[in-house]
Amino acid sequence: MATRPTQSPVRTPALAALTGAAFALYLFVADMVIPPPSHAQGHYNIGNALVGALFFSYAPFTAALSPLVAMAMYGTYAYMALARRRCAGLALLALHYGVAALVAAPIYLHRSPGLIADTRDQFIRLAAQPVTALFAFAPFIIANVWYVLRMLSQPTSSAT
């Protein structure tokens, strides 16, 4: 059976950094295209905090550095997938969703008691815009499925 050549030691981190930065920027835009709740006035209430918690997990807790942390976070995920660092990659994924579900979402829900109703309203409005909904979620879902499949299949690197 023929083996595929591995990427060069410089190419993998560079590709991961570029991919992570681009994906973080996409997620920022994807979160922002979610329509505001119908009762919101102006443009200050764009996006959705619960979706932001899912997309960015612990990055919002870094305040002004949040965009850079999100880029580094997704760059690290991309590196783990490209280098096939199975154990570390799956641990990072578990950490991301653990913090999103157990820390970020509860904090956002505590700060905004009407957030569940607002989220329901936003998703009702988003359902009327299928292209926007696909833009907001399809690449995220595809990337997560690809990541998990990549982590669970094929050879692992020697430094898992």
N, C-alpha and C positions, 0 to 999 in steps of 0.2 A: 504494500500500500504506500503510495507516495505521500509525503508530508508536505504541508505548505511551508514556505519559508517564513520565519518570524520577522517581525518588523525590527528595524534598527533601534538601538537603545535611545537615540535622539528623536527619532520619528514618532515613537509611541507617546512620550510625554508632550511633544509639540502638538500632535493631533488631538490628544486628550484635552489639553488646555484650550485649544481653539474650539473644539466641540462643546466643552463645558461652558465656555463663555457664551457661545452662540445659543446654547440651549437655555441658559439662565435668562438671557435677554428675551428669547421667545416666550418663556414662562411668564415673565413680567408683562409682556404685551398681551399674552393669552388671558392672564388674570384681569387685566384692565378692560378687555373687550366685553366682559360679562356686564350686562346692562345693570344699572343701579336699580334698587327697589323702586316701585312705582311712586311711592310717597316722597322720595328724595328730591331735594331741590338743588339745582346747580350741578357742578361737575366734581365736587369734593367727595362724593360717595360712589366712586367707580370701583369696580372690582368686587371681590368678595373675600372676607377675612378667612373663612373656613377653607376656601380653595387656596388662598395664599398659604395657610398652614400646611395644607397637603403638598403644595408645590415647593415651599421654601423651608419648612420645618423649623430648624433652629436659626436660620440666617436672619430673620427679622429682629432677633434679640441682640444683634450686634449693631443696632442703630444706624449711624451714618455709613458704616462699612458694609451694610447688608448686601448691596449689589456685588461688591467684591467677594464677600464670603459666599454668596450664592454661586458666583462663577467658579470660585475655588472648589466648592462643594461638588458641583456638577463636573468639573474637570477631574476631580478625584474619582468620581464614579466612572467617568469615561475611561480613565487610566486603568482602573480595576477591571473593567470589562475587556479593554483591548489587551491588557497584559494577562488576562485570565487569572486574576488573583481571587480565587473562588471564596475562600474563608473570609478574607478581609472584605471582599466586595459584598458578600451576603450580610456580614456584620454591619457594614455601613448602611445597607438598605434597611435592615431591621432598626438600626439607630434612627435613621431618617423618619421612618413611619412611626416608630415608638415615640419620638419627641413630638411629631405632628399630632398624634392621637392623644398622648398622655400629658403633654405640656402646652403646646401652642394652641390647639383648639380649645381646651378648657380655659386658658387665659383669655382668649378672644371672646368666648361665651360669657365669661365673668364680667369683662369690661363692657360688653354690649348685650344686655339682657334680651333685646329684640332680634338678635342676630339669626336665630333659627327661622323666625317668621320672615325676616328680610331675605335670607338665603332661599327659602321656599318661593318667595315672590320673584327673586332674581331668576331662579331656574324655570319658573313658569314663563317668564318673559324670554328667557334664553331658548326654551323649547319652540317658540314661534320664529326663531332665527336659526334654522338647522346648520347653515354654513358657518355662522359664528360659533355655534356649539361644537361643530367638528374642528374648527380652528383651535378653539380653546382646549379641547380634551384629547382629540385623536393622536396628535404627536406625543403627548404625555403618556397615554396608555400604550402606544406602540413602543416607545422608548423603554418603558418599564418591563413590558413583555420581552423585548429583545434582551434587555439587561439580565433578567432572571434566566432566560433560556441560554444566554451566553455563559452565565455563571455555572449553570447546571449541566452543560453539555461539553463535549470535546475534552481535550487534554487540559490539565491544570498546569500552572507554572510550578517550578520547583520551590518557589518561596511563597506558598499559600499561607 
